[in-house]
């Protein structure tokens, strides 16, 4: 009888120990990923050619290694219908602060009223950027399935890019 009680107590202690370990493992949440917000609305008078039907605003920083490449991809879109504005942090800090830009490169594609239609945070391929502008200018112009490169919600975050966006910084050293 004493042996049975000792075995029962040992089983209870073991069960409590296993339960504590499992609870501790479950309480450790997976790390969260920071997401960077983009402005939903831009005042077109803050940017070049406010009368153009479309604006591609490219928020960059001189200390960002990826920004120059993204800005070059966007500049190709410049036309009578599309204004392209590179907004570099040190040169236009006021605009970065006004729209609370936290990461560069950030691209915001807005219509004539300044309403955000698409956006990208971080590196973006020329194909995805140009397709996004084509699609907002002429809905349906981009073949079905090509919208899946972003989130599908109007904020075309290029999640396939290996690099991460950089935090906007006033540091001018490389």
Backbone as numpy.savetxt, mean C-alpha at the origin, in Angstrom:
# Nx Ny Nz CAx CAy CAz Cx Cy Cz
-4.98 -49.18 46.19 -5.79 -48.00 46.19 -4.92 -46.74 46.19
-3.88 -46.72 46.99 -2.97 -45.58 47.04 -2.31 -45.39 45.68
-1.97 -46.46 45.01 -1.35 -46.39 43.70 -2.29 -45.75 42.69
-3.58 -46.10 42.79 -4.57 -45.53 41.86 -4.74 -44.03 42.08
-4.69 -43.59 43.33 -4.82 -42.17 43.65 -3.60 -41.42 43.13
-2.41 -41.97 43.30 -1.19 -41.34 42.82 -1.21 -41.24 41.30
-1.65 -42.29 40.62 -1.75 -42.27 39.16 -2.77 -41.23 38.72
-3.90 -41.15 39.40 -4.94 -40.18 39.06 -4.43 -38.75 39.23
-3.70 -38.51 40.33 -3.14 -37.17 40.57 -2.10 -36.84 39.50
-1.28 -37.79 39.12 -0.27 -37.58 38.09 -0.93 -37.25 36.75
-2.01 -37.93 36.42 -2.74 -37.67 35.17 -3.35 -36.26 35.19
-3.92 -35.86 36.32 -4.51 -34.52 36.44 -3.42 -33.46 36.28
-2.29 -33.64 36.94 -1.19 -32.67 36.83 -0.69 -32.60 35.40
-0.54 -33.75 34.76 -0.11 -33.77 33.37 -1.12 -33.06 32.46
-2.41 -33.29 32.68 -3.46 -32.64 31.87 -3.44 -31.13 32.06
-3.26 -30.68 33.29 -3.20 -29.24 33.57 -1.98 -28.62 32.89
-0.85 -29.31 32.95 0.36 -28.82 32.30 0.21 -28.71 30.80
-0.35 -29.75 30.17 -0.58 -29.72 28.72 -1.55 -28.60 28.36
-2.59 -28.45 29.15 -3.58 -27.39 28.90 -2.93 -26.00 28.98
-2.06 -25.79 29.96 -1.39 -24.49 30.11 -0.50 -24.20 28.91
0.23 -25.20 28.44 1.10 -25.02 27.28 0.28 -24.68 26.05
-0.82 -25.38 25.83 -1.67 -25.11 24.66 -2.29 -23.72 24.72
-2.74 -23.31 25.91 -3.31 -21.97 26.04 -2.27 -20.89 25.75
-1.06 -21.10 26.21 0.01 -20.13 25.97 0.32 -20.03 24.48
0.33 -21.15 23.79 0.58 -21.14 22.34 -0.52 -20.43 21.59
-1.76 -20.64 21.98 -2.88 -20.00 21.29 -2.93 -18.50 21.56
-2.45 -18.07 22.70 -2.54 -16.65 23.04 -1.51 -15.81 22.28
-0.54 -16.46 21.67 0.45 -15.73 20.87 -0.14 -15.51 19.48
-0.55 -14.29 19.22 -1.14 -13.96 17.93 -0.08 -13.88 16.85
-0.51 -14.16 15.65 0.37 -13.99 14.51 0.72 -12.51 14.38
1.92 -12.19 13.95 2.28 -10.77 13.81 1.39 -10.10 12.76
1.03 -8.88 13.05 0.22 -8.14 12.10 1.12 -7.42 11.12
0.60 -7.18 9.94 1.34 -6.47 8.91 0.84 -5.04 8.84
1.75 -4.12 8.83 1.38 -2.71 8.74 0.86 -2.41 7.34
-0.24 -1.72 7.29 -0.75 -1.25 6.00 -0.69 0.27 6.02
-0.43 0.83 4.87 -0.32 2.28 4.77 -1.54 2.81 4.04
-2.16 3.80 4.64 -3.36 4.40 4.06 -2.97 5.37 2.94
-3.86 5.50 1.98 -3.70 6.50 0.93 -4.90 7.43 1.01
-4.74 8.67 0.57 -5.87 9.60 0.65 -7.01 9.19 -0.28
-8.21 9.34 0.19 -9.41 9.04 -0.60 -9.76 10.20 -1.53
-9.28 11.39 -1.19 -9.62 12.61 -1.95 -8.42 13.53 -1.96
-8.14 14.10 -3.11 -7.08 15.10 -3.25 -7.68 16.40 -3.73
-7.15 17.51 -3.25 -7.54 18.82 -3.77 -6.70 19.03 -5.03
-7.35 19.03 -6.18 -6.62 19.10 -7.44 -5.78 20.36 -7.57
-6.14 21.43 -6.86 -5.36 22.66 -6.95 -4.00 22.54 -6.26
-3.76 21.47 -5.50 -2.45 21.23 -4.88 -1.45 20.64 -5.88
-1.91 20.30 -7.08 -1.09 19.57 -8.03 -1.07 20.27 -9.38
-0.16 19.83 -10.24 -0.05 20.40 -11.59 -1.33 20.12 -12.38
-1.63 21.01 -13.30 -2.73 20.86 -14.26 -4.04 20.39 -13.61
-4.58 21.18 -12.68 -5.81 20.77 -12.00 -7.01 20.63 -12.94
-6.89 21.16 -14.17 -7.98 21.07 -15.13 -7.96 19.76 -15.93
-6.90 18.98 -15.83 -6.82 17.71 -16.57 -7.86 16.73 -16.00
-8.48 15.92 -16.86 -9.50 14.98 -16.38 -8.97 13.95 -15.38
-7.68 13.63 -15.45 -7.10 12.60 -14.58 -5.78 13.09 -14.02
-5.48 12.67 -12.80 -4.20 12.98 -12.16 -3.60 11.70 -11.60
-2.33 11.52 -11.90 -1.54 10.45 -11.27 -0.55 11.16 -10.36
-0.79 11.11 -9.05 0.09 11.74 -8.07 1.05 10.67 -7.55
2.34 10.94 -7.71 3.37 9.98 -7.30 4.13 10.61 -6.12
3.90 10.08 -4.92 4.55 10.58 -3.73 5.87 9.82 -3.56
6.99 10.58 -3.51 8.32 9.99 -3.47 9.17 10.66 -2.40
10.38 10.15 -2.26 11.39 10.75 -1.39 12.75 10.56 -2.06
13.62 11.53 -1.89 14.96 11.44 -2.46 15.76 10.29 -1.85
15.40 9.85 -0.65 16.13 8.77 0.01 15.57 7.39 -0.33
14.54 7.34 -1.13 13.87 6.07 -1.49 14.52 5.49 -2.74
15.03 4.28 -2.61 15.71 3.64 -3.74 14.77 3.27 -4.88
13.52 3.00 -4.58 12.55 2.54 -5.57 11.79 3.69 -6.23
11.75 4.83 -5.57 10.89 5.93 -6.02 11.20 6.43 -7.43
12.46 6.55 -7.78 12.82 7.08 -9.10 12.27 6.19 -10.20
12.36 4.89 -10.02 11.84 3.95 -11.01 10.33 4.07 -11.16
9.64 4.17 -10.03 8.18 4.29 -10.07 7.77 5.61 -10.72
8.47 6.69 -10.39 8.16 8.00 -10.99 8.37 7.97 -12.50
9.43 7.31 -12.96 9.68 7.20 -14.41 8.55 6.43 -15.11
8.06 5.38 -14.49 6.96 4.61 -15.07 5.70 5.47 -15.18
5.48 6.32 -14.19 4.29 7.17 -14.20 4.41 8.30 -15.22
5.59 8.86 -15.41 5.77 9.99 -16.33 5.36 9.65 -17.76
5.48 8.40 -18.13 5.10 7.96 -19.47 3.60 8.17 -19.71
2.82 8.23 -18.65 1.36 8.38 -18.75 0.93 9.81 -19.06
1.83 10.77 -18.93 1.50 12.19 -19.16 0.91 12.38 -20.55
-0.24 13.06 -20.62 -0.91 13.35 -21.88 -1.85 14.54 -21.67
-2.60 14.89 -22.71 -3.59 15.96 -22.56 -4.63 15.60 -21.52
-4.95 14.31 -21.41 -5.99 13.84 -20.51 -5.49 13.49 -19.11
-4.19 13.18 -19.00 -3.63 12.70 -17.74 -2.46 13.59 -17.31
-2.62 14.21 -16.14 -1.52 14.96 -15.54 -0.77 14.02 -14.60
0.54 14.13 -14.60 1.37 13.32 -13.70 2.17 14.28 -12.84
2.06 14.11 -11.52 2.77 14.98 -10.59 3.62 14.14 -9.65
4.94 14.35 -9.70 5.80 13.72 -8.70 5.90 14.68 -7.53
5.58 14.19 -6.35 5.57 15.01 -5.15 6.67 14.46 -4.22
7.86 15.06 -4.32 9.00 14.58 -3.54 8.93 15.15 -2.12
9.20 14.32 -1.14 9.02 14.68 0.27 9.74 15.96 0.67
11.02 16.08 0.38 11.76 17.27 0.81 11.32 18.52 0.06
10.96 18.38 -1.19 10.54 19.54 -1.99 9.11 19.96 -1.67
8.25 19.01 -1.32 6.83 19.29 -1.07 6.35 18.64 0.22
7.07 18.89 1.28 6.73 18.31 2.59 5.30 18.67 3.00
4.88 19.88 2.71 3.53 20.33 3.09 2.46 19.43 2.49
2.64 19.04 1.23 1.65 18.19 0.55 1.68 16.78 1.15
2.86 16.26 1.42 2.96 14.94 2.06 2.24 14.95 3.41
2.47 16.00 4.19 1.84 16.09 5.51 0.33 16.29 5.41
-0.09 17.11 4.47 -1.53 17.38 4.31 -2.30 16.09 4.03
-1.73 15.22 3.20 -2.41 13.99 2.83 -1.95 12.78 3.64
-1.15 13.05 4.68 -0.68 12.02 5.62 -0.02 10.83 4.90
0.86 11.13 3.99 1.59 10.09 3.27 2.64 9.53 4.22
2.54 8.24 4.52 3.46 7.60 5.46 4.50 6.73 4.77
4.25 6.32 3.54 5.17 5.42 2.85 5.34 5.86 1.41
6.53 5.68 0.92 6.84 6.00 -0.47 7.50 4.79 -1.12
7.33 4.60 -2.39 6.46 5.38 -3.27 4.99 5.04 -3.03
4.16 6.05 -3.15 2.70 5.89 -3.12 2.16 6.59 -4.36
1.28 5.92 -5.06 0.66 6.49 -6.25 -0.84 6.55 -6.02
-1.42 7.71 -6.30 -2.86 7.89 -6.19 -3.36 8.38 -7.54
-4.30 7.65 -8.12 -4.91 8.02 -9.40 -6.29 8.59 -9.07
-6.49 9.87 -9.42 -7.76 10.53 -9.10 -8.42 11.09 -10.35
-9.73 11.26 -10.24 -10.51 11.82 -11.35 -10.52 13.34 -11.28
-11.31 13.97 -12.12 -11.36 15.43 -12.21 -11.80 16.08 -10.90
-12.57 15.35 -10.09 -13.03 15.88 -8.81 -12.05 15.59 -7.67
-10.96 14.89 -7.98 -9.97 14.56 -6.96 -10.29 13.30 -6.18
-11.28 12.53 -6.62 -11.66 11.31 -5.92 -10.73 10.17 -6.34
-10.15 9.49 -5.35 -9.24 8.39 -5.62 -9.98 7.26 -6.32
-9.41 6.82 -7.44 -9.97 5.71 -8.20 -9.13 4.45 -8.05
-7.83 4.61 -7.96 -6.90 3.49 -7.75 -5.69 4.02 -6.99
-4.98 3.12 -6.33 -3.76 3.52 -5.64 -2.81 2.35 -5.53
-1.55 2.67 -5.37 -0.49 1.68 -5.18 0.42 2.19 -4.08
0.82 1.32 -3.19 1.80 1.66 -2.17 2.95 0.68 -2.34
4.14 1.23 -2.57 5.30 0.38 -2.80 5.57 0.27 -4.28
6.52 -0.59 -4.63 6.88 -0.74 -6.04 5.68 -1.23 -6.86
5.61 -0.80 -8.09 4.53 -1.22 -8.99 5.14 -1.46 -10.37
4.61 -2.45 -11.05 5.10 -2.70 -12.41 4.46 -1.68 -13.35
5.13 -1.40 -14.44 4.58 -0.49 -15.45 3.26 -1.03 -15.97
3.20 -2.33 -16.18 1.98 -2.95 -16.70 0.80 -2.71 -15.77
0.98 -2.94 -14.46 -0.12 -2.74 -13.52 -0.52 -1.28 -13.43
0.46 -0.37 -13.42 0.15 1.05 -13.34 -0.59 1.52 -14.59
-0.06 1.18 -15.75 -0.69 1.62 -16.99 -2.07 1.00 -17.16
-2.25 -0.25 -16.75 -3.56 -0.91 -16.84 -4.56 -0.23 -15.90
-4.11 0.19 -14.73 -5.01 0.86 -13.78 -5.50 2.18 -14.35
-4.59 2.96 -14.96 -5.00 4.23 -15.56 -5.92 3.99 -16.75
-5.61 3.01 -17.58 -6.48 2.70 -18.72 -7.87 2.29 -18.24
-7.94 1.51 -17.18 -9.23 1.02 -16.69 -10.08 2.13 -16.08
-9.47 3.07 -15.36 -10.27 4.15 -14.78 -10.73 5.12 -15.86
-9.91 5.31 -16.89 -10.29 6.21 -17.98 -11.35 5.59 -18.87
-11.29 4.28 -19.06 -12.22 3.58 -19.94 -12.56 2.23 -19.29
-13.52 2.24 -18.34 -13.86 0.99 -17.64 -14.16 -0.14 -18.63
-13.56 -1.28 -18.37 -13.73 -2.43 -19.25 -12.64 -2.56 -20.28
-11.76 -1.55 -20.37 -10.69 -1.58 -21.37 -9.64 -2.64 -21.04
-9.50 -2.95 -19.76 -8.52 -3.95 -19.35 -9.20 -5.31 -19.34
-8.61 -6.31 -19.99 -9.22 -7.63 -20.07 -9.50 -8.23 -18.70
-10.55 -9.04 -18.61 -10.93 -9.72 -17.38 -9.75 -10.52 -16.85
-9.55 -10.50 -15.55 -8.43 -11.24 -14.95 -7.23 -10.37 -14.69
-7.11 -9.27 -15.41 -5.96 -8.38 -15.19 -6.15 -7.52 -13.94
-7.37 -7.45 -13.44 -7.64 -6.67 -12.23 -7.11 -7.36 -10.99
-6.80 -8.63 -11.09 -6.39 -9.40 -9.93 -4.99 -9.09 -9.46
-4.27 -8.19 -10.16 -2.92 -7.86 -9.73 -2.94 -7.00 -8.48
-4.04 -6.33 -8.21 -4.16 -5.51 -7.01 -5.13 -6.16 -6.06
-5.79 -5.35 -5.25 -6.71 -5.90 -4.26 -8.09 -6.12 -4.85
-8.39 -5.52 -5.99 -9.71 -5.65 -6.58 -10.72 -4.70 -5.97
-10.29 -3.82 -5.06 -11.21 -2.92 -4.39 -11.01 -1.47 -4.81
-10.20 -1.25 -5.82 -9.92 0.12 -6.22 -8.58 0.58 -5.73
-8.03 -0.09 -4.73 -6.70 0.23 -4.27 -5.79 -0.88 -4.77
-5.20 -0.66 -5.91 -4.41 -1.71 -6.54 -3.06 -1.87 -5.90
-3.02 -2.39 -4.71 -1.76 -2.61 -4.06 -1.08 -3.79 -4.73
0.12 -3.59 -5.19 0.85 -4.64 -5.88 1.48 -5.56 -4.85
0.75 -6.58 -4.44 1.22 -7.47 -3.39 2.25 -8.47 -3.89
2.46 -8.55 -5.20 3.43 -9.50 -5.72 4.85 -8.94 -5.70
4.99 -7.66 -5.46 6.32 -7.05 -5.49 7.12 -7.47 -4.26
8.37 -7.86 -4.43 9.15 -8.32 -3.30 9.60 -7.20 -2.36
9.78 -6.00 -2.87 10.25 -4.91 -2.03 9.08 -4.31 -1.26
9.40 -3.64 -0.18 8.40 -3.00 0.67 8.48 -1.50 0.50
7.36 -0.80 0.76 7.43 0.66 0.71 8.34 1.17 1.82
8.90 2.33 1.59 9.76 2.94 2.59 8.99 4.03 3.31
9.34 4.27 4.55 8.70 5.34 5.30 9.23 6.67 4.77
8.33 7.63 4.62 8.75 8.97 4.18 9.68 9.55 5.23
10.76 10.18 4.80 11.76 10.67 5.74 12.38 11.94 5.20
12.77 12.81 6.12 13.43 14.04 5.71 14.94 13.83 5.62
15.42 12.63 5.94 16.85 12.35 5.86 17.26 12.34 4.39
18.24 13.13 4.02 18.65 13.21 2.62 19.87 12.39 2.33
20.42 11.69 3.34 21.59 10.85 3.07 21.16 9.54 2.45
22.01 8.96 1.60 21.69 7.67 0.97 22.41 6.54 1.63
